[in-house]
Amino acid sequence: MRSTELLVEASVAIHRFDTGETEYVQVFDVPCTWVWDDGSRESAEYWAVVKYIYDNHMRTNDTISITYWAGTPVKSGENQ
């Protein structure tokens, strides 16, 4: 299985259901494994950010808009 380990950074708007407000967050060093045969690198990076945001910043019924994301391959021997 061919894959590449990536670290992703992103800018995300979180629309809070309970208050109607929008919170803007930036995340860095989100771990991502892109399995080449399973889909595009962009898709792997996007879904890594979605999972990270839902696991760490979301409340029930909130929605998100990812306004920017970019991944960088992890150098061999680099700690994640």
C-alpha positions as CSV (number, residue, x, y, z in Angstrom):
1,M,0.0,0.0,0.0
2,R,1.6,3.3,-1.1
3,S,1.0,6.2,1.3
4,T,2.4,9.5,2.3
5,E,2.3,11.0,5.8
6,L,1.3,14.7,5.8
7,L,0.8,17.5,8.3
8,V,-2.1,19.8,7.4
9,E,-2.8,23.4,8.3
10,A,-6.2,25.0,7.8
11,S,-8.5,28.0,8.4
12,V,-12.0,27.1,9.4
13,A,-15.2,29.0,10.1
14,I,-17.4,27.3,12.7
15,H,-21.0,28.5,12.6
16,R,-22.4,28.1,16.1
17,F,-26.0,26.9,16.1
18,D,-26.8,28.0,19.6
19,T,-25.6,31.6,19.3
20,G,-25.7,32.2,15.5
21,E,-22.2,33.5,15.7
22,T,-19.2,32.4,13.5
23,E,-15.9,31.5,15.2
24,Y,-12.7,31.5,13.0
25,V,-10.0,29.0,14.0
26,Q,-6.7,28.1,12.5
27,V,-5.3,24.6,13.0
28,F,-1.7,23.4,12.4
29,D,0.0,20.0,12.2
30,V,-3.1,17.9,11.8
31,P,-1.8,14.4,11.0
32,C,-3.0,12.9,7.7
33,T,-2.2,9.6,5.9
34,W,-2.8,9.8,2.2
35,V,-3.3,6.3,0.8
36,W,-2.6,6.8,-2.9
37,D,-5.0,4.2,-4.2
38,D,-7.9,5.3,-2.0
39,G,-8.3,8.9,-3.3
40,S,-6.7,12.2,-4.0
41,R,-4.3,13.9,-1.7
42,E,-6.6,17.0,-1.5
43,S,-9.4,14.7,-0.3
44,A,-7.3,13.1,2.4
45,E,-6.2,16.5,3.7
46,Y,-9.7,17.9,3.7
47,W,-11.2,15.0,5.6
48,A,-8.3,15.0,8.1
49,V,-9.2,18.6,8.9
50,V,-12.9,17.8,9.1
51,K,-12.3,15.0,11.5
52,Y,-9.9,17.1,13.6
53,I,-12.4,20.0,13.9
54,Y,-15.3,17.7,14.7
55,D,-13.3,15.9,17.4
56,N,-11.9,19.0,19.0
57,H,-14.0,22.1,18.3
58,M,-17.6,21.1,17.5
59,R,-20.8,21.2,19.5
60,T,-24.1,19.6,18.4
61,N,-25.6,21.2,15.3
62,D,-22.7,23.4,14.5
63,T,-21.6,23.6,10.9
64,I,-18.2,24.4,9.4
65,S,-16.6,25.9,6.3
66,I,-13.0,25.1,5.5
67,T,-11.7,28.2,3.8
68,Y,-8.1,27.1,3.3
69,W,-6.0,24.0,3.8
70,A,-2.6,22.8,2.7
71,G,-0.5,19.8,3.5
72,T,3.2,19.2,3.8
73,P,4.8,15.8,3.6
74,V,6.5,14.7,6.9
75,K,10.2,14.4,6.4
76,S,11.7,11.0,7.1
77,G,12.6,10.8,10.8
78,E,10.6,13.9,11.8
79,N,8.4,13.6,14.9
80,Q,4.8,14.2,14.5
